[in-house]
């Protein structure tokens, strides 16, 4: 099995710790290893040497080489600009097929947390079984509560079982629901969170692009024709200007008939915002999570995060986020953590690139 790690994105909801120059996937948020390094670490037992690939923007090339110094140089695939996951995975697939035409590729995000690594590896092996039968496979995470922030996958008929996991046809993909709908999904029992983790043969995936996104397939063919030639980078840049910006979910998975899902319970989180990160750092919702110098009076359920060395003192806070990076200070209620992106958007509009 080959591994493709998607390492783009800016992690704007974890501002001001996550920045454009060093977003969350390159940070050691929950251990002394960065999220990118942990992503690769957890799948090493499944792969042969030299079979990890990373797709990202050119801004992050050096960070990747520093953090994954055993990944071959040619395995770091650079997009001229972000155009969604369909094209990013497609670009990687045409590169990966050069050295292993019949390989199965597992597509992982660089910024996900997975607590049960052995169960995760078994799920990937189960997905590989279905992938070799021609399926486009995704993992569906067992929901622990009625989350309205994720899309859902409804399981259909059972296809087979492998490596202690069941493999089902996908009945449908569902958009992010309102709370009542999410509660219904939870009660029904056959809906799972869409974690954006995929397994398929590169050939199967490229055939699906040809069938459901023929323009992208033609564009990838143009890029492929320039492999090994001095015009490769110019060709890629020219082609990429006209590539549709679309996710692989919309472009392929929701259109293809040969889609399967492996339901999993792997302790998964996308660590998407400060509230989620705080929850992951403490089992006690009433406790404070403190990183850095802090003194408090009557403060509870609050995250204090400071890497500036500055003492933070709090009085009477309940359920807040206080994040100090020296050049920026964020103070917000924990239940407004999703709105941090609005701050980032406002700073971008105001041209404050110095703090982005």
C-alpha positions in Angstrom: 0.0 0.0 0.0 1.2 3.5 -0.9 0.4 6.5 1.4 -0.6 9.9 0.1 -0.7 12.7 2.7 -2.6 15.9 1.9 -0.6 18.6 3.6 -2.1 21.8 2.3 -4.5 24.1 4.2 -3.9 26.9 6.7 -5.8 25.8 9.8 -7.3 29.2 10.2 -9.6 28.2 13.1 -6.5 27.5 15.2 -5.2 31.1 14.7 -3.1 32.7 16.1 -1.0 29.5 16.8 -1.6 28.2 13.2 -0.3 30.7 10.7 -0.1 30.8 6.9 3.7 30.3 7.1 3.4 27.3 9.5 -0.1 25.9 9.7 -1.4 23.4 12.2 -0.2 20.2 10.3 3.4 21.4 10.9 2.9 22.0 14.7 3.3 19.7 17.7 -0.1 20.4 19.2 -0.7 17.2 21.2 2.7 15.6 21.5 6.4 16.3 20.7 5.7 15.2 17.1 4.0 17.4 14.6 0.7 16.3 13.2 2.3 15.6 9.8 4.9 13.4 11.5 2.3 11.6 13.5 0.2 10.9 10.4 3.2 9.1 8.8 4.3 7.4 12.0 0.9 5.7 12.5 1.0 4.0 9.0 4.7 3.0 8.8 4.0 -0.6 9.8 1.9 -1.0 6.7 4.3 0.4 4.0 7.5 -0.3 2.3 10.4 2.2 2.4 10.0 5.0 0.0 6.2 4.6 -0.5 5.0 7.8 1.4 4.0 10.7 -0.9 3.0 14.2 0.1 1.1 16.7 -2.0 1.2 20.3 -0.9 1.8 23.9 -2.1 5.3 25.1 -2.8 5.2 27.3 0.3 5.5 24.2 2.5 8.1 22.2 0.6 10.9 23.0 3.0 8.8 22.3 6.1 7.9 18.9 4.7 11.5 18.1 3.9 12.6 19.1 7.4 9.9 17.1 9.2 9.9 14.0 6.9 13.6 13.8 5.9 13.3 10.2 4.9 10.7 10.8 2.2 12.4 10.8 -1.2 12.6 14.2 -2.9 10.5 13.1 -5.9 7.7 12.0 -3.5 6.9 15.5 -2.5 4.5 16.7 -5.1 3.9 20.4 -5.4 0.7 22.1 -6.6 1.1 25.6 -8.1 -2.0 26.6 -6.2 -4.8 24.9 -4.2 -7.6 23.7 -6.4 -9.4 21.3 -4.1 -8.8 17.7 -3.2 -9.9 16.2 -6.5 -7.1 17.7 -8.5 -4.5 17.4 -5.7 -5.1 13.6 -5.4 -5.3 13.3 -9.2 -1.9 15.0 -9.6 -0.4 12.8 -7.0 -2.0 9.7 -8.6 -0.3 10.2 -12.0 3.0 10.6 -10.2 2.6 7.6 -8.0 1.6 5.3 -10.9 5.0 5.9 -12.6 6.7 3.6 -10.1 3.8 1.3 -9.1 1.1 1.2 -11.8 -1.2 -1.3 -9.8 -0.6 0.1 -6.4 -3.4 0.8 -3.9 -3.1 4.3 -2.4 -4.5 5.4 1.0 -5.2 9.2 1.1 -4.8 10.8 4.5 -5.0 14.3 5.8 -1.9 15.6 7.6 -3.9 17.3 10.4 -6.1 14.5 11.8 -5.7 13.0 15.2 -6.3 9.2 15.5 -6.0 7.6 19.0 -6.5 3.9 18.1 -3.7 3.4 15.7 -3.8 -0.4 15.4 -7.6 -0.3 14.7 -6.9 2.3 12.1 -4.3 0.2 10.3 -6.6 -2.8 10.3 -9.3 -0.6 8.7 -6.9 0.5 6.0 -6.1 -3.1 5.3 -9.8 -4.0 5.1 -10.3 -1.0 2.7 -7.4 -2.3 0.6 -9.2 -5.6 0.1 -12.2 -3.8 -1.4 -10.0 -1.4 -3.3 -8.4 -4.4 -5.1 -11.9 -5.4 -6.2 -12.4 -2.1 -7.9 -14.1 -0.1 -5.2 -13.4 3.5 -4.2 -13.4 3.2 -0.5 -13.8 5.7 2.3 -13.7 5.3 6.1 -16.8 6.2 8.0 -16.2 7.2 11.6 -18.7 6.1 14.2 -20.3 9.3 15.6 -20.0 9.9 19.3 -22.5 12.7 19.3 -24.8 14.6 17.0 -22.1 16.7 15.3 -23.4 19.3 12.8 -19.9 20.2 11.6 -19.3 17.0 9.5 -20.8 15.5 6.5 -22.3 12.0 7.0 -22.1 8.7 5.1 -25.1 6.3 5.1 -24.1 2.6 4.9 -25.9 0.3 2.5 -25.7 -3.4 1.9 -22.8 -5.4 3.3 -20.2 -6.3 0.7 -17.7 -8.4 2.7 -15.7 -8.5 5.9 -11.9 -8.3 6.2 -9.4 -7.6 9.0 -12.1 -7.4 11.6 -14.0 -4.8 9.7 -17.2 -4.8 7.7 -17.3 -3.2 4.2 -20.5 -1.8 2.9 -21.8 -0.1 -0.2 -22.4 3.6 0.3 -26.1 4.3 0.2 -25.6 8.1 0.1 -23.5 11.0 1.2 -25.3 13.6 3.3 -24.4 17.3 3.7 -23.6 18.8 7.2 -27.0 18.4 9.0 -28.9 20.7 11.4 -29.0 19.4 15.0 -32.3 17.6 14.7 -31.1 15.8 11.5 -27.8 14.9 13.2 -29.8 13.4 16.2 -31.8 11.3 13.8 -28.7 10.0 12.0 -27.2 9.1 15.4 -30.3 7.2 16.5 -30.6 5.4 13.1 -27.2 3.8 13.6 -26.1 3.5 10.0 -24.7 7.0 9.5 -21.1 7.7 10.0 -18.9 10.8 9.9 -17.2 11.5 6.6 -13.5 11.8 7.7 -12.1 12.3 4.3 -9.9 9.2 4.4 -9.8 7.2 1.2 -8.4 4.0 -0.2 -8.3 2.9 -3.9 -6.2 1.7 -6.7 -4.6 4.6 -8.6 -6.0 3.2 -11.8 -9.5 2.9 -10.4 -9.3 6.5 -9.2 -8.0 7.9 -12.5 -10.6 6.0 -14.4 -13.2 7.6 -12.2 -11.8 11.0 -13.0 -12.1 10.2 -16.7 -15.7 9.2 -16.3 -17.0 11.9 -13.9 -14.5 14.8 -14.4 -13.3 14.3 -18.0 -11.9 17.9 -18.2 -9.6 17.2 -15.2 -8.5 13.9 -16.8 -7.5 15.8 -19.9 -5.6 18.3 -17.9 -3.8 15.6 -16.0 -2.9 14.0 -19.3 -1.3 17.2 -20.4 0.8 17.3 -17.2 1.7 13.6 -17.5 2.9 14.2 -21.1 5.5 16.6 -19.7 7.0 14.2 -17.2 10.8 14.1 -17.4 10.9 17.2 -19.6 12.2 20.6 -18.8 8.7 22.1 -19.6 7.1 20.1 -16.7 6.8 23.0 -14.3 5.6 25.5 -16.9 3.0 23.0 -18.2 1.7 22.3 -14.7 1.4 26.0 -13.9 -0.4 26.7 -17.2 -2.8 23.8 -16.8 -3.5 24.5 -13.1 -4.8 28.0 -13.9 -7.9 26.4 -15.4 -8.4 23.4 -13.1 -11.8 23.3 -11.4 -11.7 24.0 -7.7 -13.7 21.0 -6.3 -13.4 18.4 -3.6 -13.0 14.7 -4.3 -16.3 14.1 -2.4 -18.3 16.3 -4.8 -16.3 15.6 -7.9 -16.0 11.8 -7.7 -17.4 10.0 -4.6 -20.9 11.4 -4.8 -21.1 10.5 -8.5 -19.4 7.1 -8.7 -21.4 3.9 -8.5 -18.5 1.7 -7.1 -18.2 3.4 -3.7 -17.7 1.5 -0.4 -17.4 2.5 3.2 -15.6 0.8 6.1 -17.2 1.9 9.4 -14.6 2.5 12.1 -14.2 3.5 15.7 -10.6 4.8 15.8 -10.7 7.8 18.1 -10.7 10.2 15.2 -10.7 14.0 15.3 -9.9 16.6 12.7 -8.6 19.0 15.5 -10.5 21.7 13.6 -10.7 24.5 16.3 -9.6 25.5 19.7 -12.6 24.0 21.4 -11.9 20.6 19.9 -8.3 20.8 20.9 -9.2 21.8 24.5 -11.5 18.8 24.7 -8.8 16.5 23.5 -6.3 17.8 26.1 -8.6 17.2 29.1 -11.2 14.6 30.0 -12.7 16.9 32.6 -14.8 19.5 30.9 -14.8 21.7 34.0 -11.0 21.7 34.3 -8.7 24.4 32.9 -6.1 23.4 30.2 -3.0 25.4 30.8 0.1 25.7 28.6 2.4 28.5 29.8 2.6 30.8 32.8 -0.8 31.3 34.4 -2.4 32.4 37.7 -6.2 32.3 38.2 -9.0 33.2 40.5 -12.4 31.5 40.0 -11.5 30.3 36.4 -12.8 27.0 35.0 -13.4 25.2 31.7 -10.9 27.6 30.1 -7.9 27.1 27.8 -4.8 29.2 28.6 -2.2 28.8 25.9 0.9 31.0 25.8 4.1 30.4 24.0 5.2 34.0 24.5 6.5 33.5 28.1 4.2 36.2 29.3 2.3 35.6 32.5 -1.5 35.3 32.0 -3.8 36.1 34.9 -7.5 35.3 34.7 -10.4 36.1 37.1 -13.9 34.8 36.8 -13.6 33.2 33.4 -15.8 30.2 32.6 -15.5 28.4 29.2 -13.1 30.8 27.5 -10.1 30.5 25.2 -7.1 32.7 25.8 -4.3 32.2 23.3 -1.2 34.4 23.4 1.6 34.1 20.8 3.5 37.3 21.6 2.4 39.2 18.4 -1.3 38.3 18.7 -3.8 37.6 21.5 -7.1 35.7 21.1 -9.8 35.9 23.7 -13.1 34.2 23.0 -15.8 32.0 24.5 -15.1 28.3 23.8 -18.5 27.9 22.1 -17.5 30.6 19.6 -14.3 28.7 18.5 -15.6 28.3 15.0 -15.8 32.1 14.6 -12.0 32.4 14.8 -12.0 32.0 11.1 -14.0 35.2 10.8 -11.2 37.0 12.6 -8.7 35.6 10.1 -10.9 36.7 7.2 -11.2 40.2 8.7 -7.4 40.4 9.1 -6.9 39.3 5.6 -9.4 41.9 4.3 -7.5 44.6 6.3 -4.2 43.4 4.8 -2.7 42.4 8.1 -0.4 39.8 6.6 2.1 40.4 9.5 -0.2 38.4 11.8 -1.6 35.9 9.4 
